[in-house]
């Protein structure tokens, strides 16, 4: 019984990490909102004690921040020739990153598989 409770806690933690990760990707890449260091720290706090999760969070934060910075440099504030394509590009990148996150996350519940 205790093992089942522990497994349930682990699944819940994984689901929470996955869900928060997807929200961060949607906001920062998909919508172009500025980075939120506090949210990334909350994500790391959730993953504490799980070395693989911590490593994945660090890698993802690096990728998201790099993509976001490159989009801001190449397309600026959205003015000019690329302005029309920037929202589509951001959504495409967010979709790609979401799929990668889903594949890396263990399939623990229907909620993390159907978004």
N, C-alpha and C positions, 0 to 999 in steps of 0.2 A: 504494500500500500504506500509506503514511504517513497519507494522507487517511482511509482506512478506519479506521485505529487511532485517529485523532483523533475521528472521528465516533463510534466505539465508546466512547471516553472521555466524550464529551459526553452520549451516551445514558445511560451509567452514572451520570454525575453528576446528570442530570435525574431518573432513576429513584430515586436515593438521596434527592434533595431531596423528591420527591413522596412517597416512602414515609415519610420522617421527618415530613413535614408531616402526613400522615394519622394517624400515631401520636400526634403532639402534639394534634391535634384530638380524637381518640378519648379520650385521657386527660383533657385539660382540660375539654372540653365534654361529651363522652359520659359520662364517669365522675365528673366534678366534682373531679378531683384538682387540687391547687394549681398555679399556674404554675411553670414551670421556666426561669428566665432562662438557665441554662447550656445547656439544650437548644435554646432559641431562638438563642443565640449560635453553637452548633455548626451549626445550620441556615444562619445567615448566613455562617459560614465556608465551608460547602459551596458556597454560591451566590456567593462572592466571585469577581469577575472576570466575572460575568454580570449586568449592570445590571438587565435586566428581571426576572431571578429575584430579585435583592436587593429590588427594588421590591415584587414580589409577596409575598415573605416578610414584609416590613415591614407591608404592608397586611393580610395575613392575621393576623399577630400582633396588630395593633390590633383587628381584628374579633373574634378569639377572646377577647382580654382584656376587651373591652367586653361581649360576650355573657356571659362567665363572671361578670363583676362584676354585671351586671344580674340574672342568675339568683340569685346569692348574696344580693343586696339584696331582691329580690322574694320569694324563697322561703326565705331564711335558711338555717339548718342542716338544713332538710328537715322541720321540725316544723310541725304545724298542718294547715290545710285543703288546702294545695297539695302536701303531702308525697308523696301517692300519684302525683300527676301529674308531679312533678319529674323522676324518672328517664326517663319517656316523653318529656317535653319535651327533656331533654338529648340523648337518643338521636336524636330527630327533628332537632334542630339540628345534631348531629354528622353525620348522614346528608346533610343539605342542604349543609353546608360541604364534606364529602368530594366530593360531586358537582360542586360549583363548582371545587374544586381539580383534579379529574380533567379537567374541560373546559378549564381554563386550562393544564394541563400538556400538553406535546406527547405524542402517542401514540407512544411509542418502544418499548414492549414489552408483552407480554400481561400481565405482572405488575401494571402500573399501570392496566390497563383492567378487571380482573375482580374487584376487591376490593369 
